[in-house]
Amino acid sequence: MQHSAAAWLIDIALTVRVFGPDAVRCCRRLLAAGVRIGITDISGAARRAATEPEDEHLEAER
């Protein structure tokens, strides 16, 4: 079965129409999860950086 250019265009448009919203929703969820993980890593690193010098200073005094 051969497709003309118009048939290919209709097939692609239909595929985008059907699967597009799900693909966008999936990308948004992945980005949101990445942001949450990134914020956790950054805030955890900031806490560790704030506590490490104090811990090292206390160990140096002992």
C-alpha angles and dihedrals in degrees: 000000000000124000126212122220090260092053091050090050092051091048092051093046091050092049092050090047093051102039101025099087092048092048091050091048091050092050092049091051092049092049092048091050090048091051091050092049091046093050090049092050093047095047091045091050091049091052091047092048090050094050100038098071090049091050092048091047091052092048091050091055093053 
